[in-house]
């Protein structure tokens, strides 16, 4: 960790907004951005040392990425989760990124619903896949005619949300959606927590909390949080929406944001470092 040395007591001289933003982009610890200094000269010298140290660490990281021929963190996490879930008996599926508007209506997101404003709509009434997983509902019904119970499927792929980008939000992000159909109703709650634990630990995290919340679509849900940040929303059925899809059995479903998992694991101050980007590669800012 790069530390900016400076006095704390009776000092009012802080990093300038430009200096703080630069160090934040390079991955400085947020606490270090609040340091105070005796003089402008002390501050500027400390800033320069910190900038040099962080830039040096970034170049080293990119050098290792090239020399070791390893994949970026997002790709490595996808591979690890895929192996884990297949070993656990789940089947991976791949579905379209463009979905029909009627699928959202079957999810309860009809005209006038506030969530429709977050959807990237195309000119023909179709849209880019949002965080909801209507395609998995369709596959559950169709595979349910062929497979014995219980069975589970999962998908890892891009989702899109028309939203203001911030430190924890992206317009384009990667979701792991997994669902299991045909469990005894009394086992669903325990199964949700079991699957959440499997995924969180596979992502390299150990500490997390489970909070109860309410979704505009699914109603009562469980959120998995790491360091106060939500990384997963989970729900169990039967649910009133199930009839729209011909589902009549208990199920459990979880949706994990992969960039959120990486952000929590690596301690990144912003989620852009973990996502698809032309500014960062594997968490390293390229203007170093």
C-alpha positions as CSV (number, residue, x, y, z in Angstrom):
1,X,0.0,0.0,0.0
2,X,1.3,3.4,-0.9
3,X,1.2,5.9,2.0
4,X,1.3,9.6,1.8
5,X,3.3,10.9,4.8
6,X,2.2,14.1,6.4
7,X,1.1,15.6,9.7
8,X,-2.5,15.3,10.8
9,X,-2.7,17.7,13.7
10,X,-3.6,21.4,13.1
11,X,-3.0,21.1,9.4
12,X,-5.5,22.4,6.9
13,X,-3.5,21.8,3.7
14,X,-5.0,18.9,1.7
15,X,-4.5,17.3,-1.7
16,X,-6.0,19.4,-4.5
17,X,-9.0,18.0,-6.3
18,X,-6.8,17.2,-9.3
19,X,-4.2,15.5,-7.1
20,X,-6.8,13.4,-5.3
21,X,-8.5,12.4,-8.5
22,X,-5.2,11.3,-10.0
23,X,-4.2,9.2,-7.1
24,X,-7.8,7.7,-6.9
25,X,-7.5,6.7,-10.6
26,X,-4.2,5.0,-9.9
27,X,-5.6,3.0,-7.0
28,X,-4.6,4.9,-3.9
29,X,-6.2,3.9,-0.6
30,X,-9.2,6.3,0.0
31,X,-7.9,7.0,3.5
32,X,-4.7,8.3,2.1
33,X,-6.5,10.9,0.1
34,X,-7.7,12.6,3.3
35,X,-4.2,13.2,4.7
36,X,-3.2,16.7,5.8
37,X,0.2,18.4,5.4
38,X,2.3,21.1,7.1
39,X,2.9,23.0,3.9
40,X,2.1,23.1,0.2
41,X,5.6,21.9,-0.5
42,X,5.2,18.9,1.8
43,X,1.9,18.1,0.1
44,X,3.2,18.3,-3.5
45,X,6.3,16.2,-2.6
46,X,4.1,13.6,-1.0
47,X,1.8,13.6,-4.0
48,X,4.6,13.1,-6.4
49,X,6.1,10.2,-4.4
50,X,2.7,8.5,-4.2
51,X,2.0,9.0,-7.9
52,X,5.4,7.6,-8.8
53,X,4.9,4.6,-6.5
54,X,1.4,3.8,-7.9
55,X,2.5,4.2,-11.5
56,X,5.5,1.9,-10.9
57,X,3.2,-0.7,-9.4
58,X,0.9,-0.4,-12.3
59,X,3.6,-0.9,-14.9
60,X,4.9,-3.9,-13.0
61,X,1.4,-5.4,-12.9
62,X,0.9,-4.9,-16.7
63,X,4.4,-6.5,-17.2
64,X,3.4,-9.5,-15.3
65,X,0.1,-9.8,-17.2
66,X,2.1,-9.9,-20.5
67,X,5.0,-12.2,-19.3
68,X,2.8,-14.8,-17.6
69,X,0.2,-14.7,-20.5
70,X,-2.6,-14.8,-17.9
71,X,-6.1,-13.6,-18.5
72,X,-7.5,-10.5,-16.9
73,X,-9.3,-10.8,-13.6
74,X,-12.8,-10.7,-15.1
75,X,-12.0,-13.6,-17.5
76,X,-10.2,-15.6,-14.8
77,X,-13.2,-15.2,-12.5
78,X,-15.6,-16.4,-15.2
79,X,-13.5,-19.5,-15.7
80,X,-13.3,-20.2,-12.0
81,X,-17.0,-19.8,-11.5
82,X,-17.7,-22.0,-14.6
83,X,-15.6,-24.8,-13.2
84,X,-17.1,-24.6,-9.8
85,X,-20.7,-24.7,-10.9
86,X,-20.2,-27.4,-13.5
87,X,-18.5,-29.5,-10.7
88,X,-21.5,-28.8,-8.6
89,X,-23.8,-30.3,-11.2
90,X,-25.1,-27.2,-13.0
91,X,-25.3,-27.0,-16.8
92,X,-24.1,-23.8,-18.5
93,X,-26.3,-22.2,-21.1
94,X,-25.9,-19.4,-23.5
95,X,-28.8,-17.2,-24.5
96,X,-29.4,-14.1,-26.7
97,X,-28.3,-10.6,-25.6
98,X,-31.2,-9.1,-27.5
99,X,-34.6,-10.0,-26.0
100,X,-38.2,-9.1,-27.0
101,X,-40.1,-6.5,-25.1
102,X,-42.8,-9.0,-24.3
103,X,-40.3,-10.9,-22.1
104,X,-40.1,-7.9,-19.8
105,X,-43.8,-7.6,-19.6
106,X,-44.0,-11.3,-18.5
107,X,-41.5,-10.3,-15.8
108,X,-43.9,-7.7,-14.6
109,X,-42.0,-4.8,-16.2
110,X,-44.8,-3.5,-18.3
111,X,-45.4,0.0,-19.7
112,X,-45.2,2.6,-17.0
113,X,-43.0,0.5,-14.8
114,X,-40.1,2.6,-13.5
115,X,-37.6,-0.2,-14.4
116,X,-38.3,0.3,-18.1
117,X,-36.4,3.5,-18.0
118,X,-33.2,1.6,-17.1
119,X,-33.5,-0.6,-20.2
120,X,-31.6,0.0,-23.5
121,X,-34.3,-0.2,-26.1
122,X,-33.7,-0.9,-29.7
123,X,-35.7,0.6,-32.5
124,X,-37.8,-2.5,-33.2
125,X,-39.2,-2.8,-29.6
126,X,-36.5,-5.3,-28.5
127,X,-33.9,-4.5,-25.9
128,X,-30.5,-5.4,-24.7
129,X,-30.6,-7.9,-21.9
130,X,-31.1,-6.2,-18.5
131,X,-30.2,-7.6,-15.1
132,X,-33.4,-9.7,-15.1
133,X,-33.1,-13.2,-16.4
134,X,-36.3,-13.9,-18.5
135,X,-34.3,-16.3,-20.8
136,X,-33.6,-18.7,-18.0
137,X,-37.4,-18.8,-17.2
138,X,-37.9,-20.0,-20.8
139,X,-35.2,-22.6,-20.6
140,X,-36.4,-23.9,-17.3
141,X,-39.8,-24.6,-18.8
142,X,-38.4,-26.3,-22.0
143,X,-35.7,-28.3,-20.2
144,X,-38.2,-29.2,-17.5
145,X,-40.0,-31.3,-20.1
146,X,-36.9,-33.4,-20.7
147,X,-34.9,-33.5,-17.5
148,X,-35.5,-35.1,-14.1
149,X,-35.6,-33.0,-10.9
150,X,-33.9,-31.2,-9.4
151,X,-31.7,-29.6,-12.1
152,X,-29.8,-26.4,-12.3
153,X,-28.6,-24.1,-15.1
154,X,-26.4,-21.0,-15.2
155,X,-25.3,-18.3,-17.6
156,X,-22.4,-15.8,-17.4
157,X,-22.6,-12.9,-19.8
158,X,-23.1,-9.2,-20.4
159,X,-26.1,-7.2,-19.1
160,X,-27.0,-3.6,-19.7
161,X,-28.5,-0.9,-17.6
162,X,-29.2,2.7,-18.6
163,X,-28.1,4.3,-15.4
164,X,-25.8,7.0,-14.2
165,X,-22.3,5.6,-13.9
166,X,-20.8,5.8,-10.5
167,X,-18.3,4.2,-8.2
168,X,-20.5,1.0,-8.0
169,X,-22.4,1.1,-11.2
170,X,-21.7,0.3,-14.9
171,X,-23.8,0.6,-18.0
172,X,-22.4,-2.7,-19.2
173,X,-21.5,-5.3,-16.7
174,X,-21.2,-9.1,-16.4
175,X,-23.8,-11.3,-14.5
176,X,-23.7,-14.8,-13.3
177,X,-27.3,-16.0,-13.2
178,X,-28.0,-19.4,-11.8
179,X,-31.3,-21.2,-11.0
180,X,-32.3,-24.6,-9.7
181,X,-35.7,-26.1,-10.3
182,X,-37.6,-28.9,-8.6
183,X,-36.3,-28.7,-5.0
184,X,-38.6,-29.6,-2.1
185,X,-40.1,-26.3,-0.9
186,X,-38.7,-26.7,2.6
187,X,-35.2,-26.9,1.3
188,X,-35.2,-23.7,-0.8
189,X,-34.0,-21.3,1.9
190,X,-31.1,-23.4,2.9
191,X,-30.2,-24.1,-0.7
192,X,-30.1,-20.4,-1.5
193,X,-27.6,-19.8,1.3
194,X,-25.5,-22.8,0.3
195,X,-25.2,-21.7,-3.4
196,X,-24.3,-18.2,-2.3
197,X,-21.5,-19.5,-0.2
198,X,-20.2,-21.7,-3.0
199,X,-20.0,-18.8,-5.4
200,X,-18.6,-16.2,-3.0
201,X,-15.8,-18.5,-1.9
202,X,-15.1,-19.5,-5.5
203,X,-14.6,-15.8,-6.2
204,X,-11.9,-15.7,-3.5
205,X,-14.0,-14.0,-0.8
206,X,-14.5,-15.3,2.7
207,X,-16.4,-12.7,4.7
208,X,-19.9,-11.7,3.7
209,X,-23.3,-11.0,5.1
210,X,-26.9,-11.8,4.1
211,X,-29.5,-9.1,4.2
212,X,-33.2,-9.4,3.6
213,X,-34.6,-6.9,1.1
214,X,-37.5,-6.4,-1.4
215,X,-37.3,-6.3,-5.2
216,X,-39.7,-4.4,-7.5
217,X,-39.9,-7.6,-9.6
218,X,-39.4,-10.6,-7.3
219,X,-40.6,-9.2,-3.9
220,X,-38.8,-10.6,-0.8
221,X,-35.2,-11.4,-1.6
222,X,-31.8,-12.0,0.0
223,X,-28.9,-9.7,-0.8
224,X,-25.3,-11.0,-0.4
225,X,-23.1,-8.1,0.8
226,X,-19.3,-7.7,1.1
227,X,-18.0,-4.8,3.0
228,X,-21.5,-3.2,2.8
229,X,-21.7,-3.5,-1.0
230,X,-24.2,-5.8,-2.6
231,X,-22.7,-8.5,-4.9
232,X,-25.8,-10.7,-5.3
233,X,-29.5,-10.7,-5.2
234,X,-31.3,-14.0,-4.6
235,X,-34.9,-15.2,-4.6
236,X,-36.9,-18.4,-4.3
237,X,-40.2,-19.5,-5.8
238,X,-43.0,-20.3,-6.4
239,X,-43.6,-16.7,-7.3
240,X,-46.6,-15.0,-8.9
241,X,-44.6,-14.4,-12.1
242,X,-44.1,-18.1,-12.5
243,X,-47.4,-18.7,-14.2
244,X,-46.4,-16.3,-17.0
245,X,-43.7,-18.8,-17.9
246,X,-45.5,-22.1,-17.2
247,X,-43.4,-22.8,-14.1
248,X,-45.3,-24.6,-11.3
249,X,-42.5,-25.9,-9.1
250,X,-40.2,-24.5,-6.4
251,X,-37.0,-22.9,-7.5
252,X,-34.1,-20.9,-6.3
253,X,-32.2,-18.3,-8.3
254,X,-29.2,-16.0,-7.7
255,X,-27.7,-13.2,-9.7
256,X,-24.1,-12.1,-9.0
257,X,-22.3,-9.1,-10.5
258,X,-18.8,-10.2,-11.4
259,X,-17.4,-6.7,-11.4
260,X,-18.8,-6.2,-7.9
261,X,-17.1,-9.4,-6.8
262,X,-13.8,-8.3,-8.1
263,X,-14.2,-4.8,-6.7
264,X,-14.9,-6.3,-3.2
265,X,-12.1,-8.8,-3.4
266,X,-9.4,-6.4,-4.6
267,X,-10.6,-3.4,-2.6
268,X,-11.0,-1.2,-5.6
269,X,-12.4,2.3,-4.9
270,X,-14.4,2.2,-8.2
271,X,-16.0,-0.5,-10.2
272,X,-14.7,0.7,-13.6
273,X,-11.3,-0.8,-12.7
274,X,-13.0,-4.3,-12.7
275,X,-15.0,-3.9,-15.8
276,X,-14.7,-3.8,-19.6
277,X,-12.8,-0.7,-20.3
278,X,-10.5,1.2,-22.6
279,X,-9.1,3.1,-19.7
280,X,-8.1,0.3,-17.4
281,X,-6.5,-3.1,-18.2
282,X,-6.8,-5.7,-15.4
283,X,-7.4,-2.9,-12.9
284,X,-4.5,-0.7,-14.0
285,X,-5.0,2.8,-15.2
286,X,-3.3,3.1,-18.6
287,X,-2.2,6.8,-18.4
288,X,0.8,6.0,-16.2
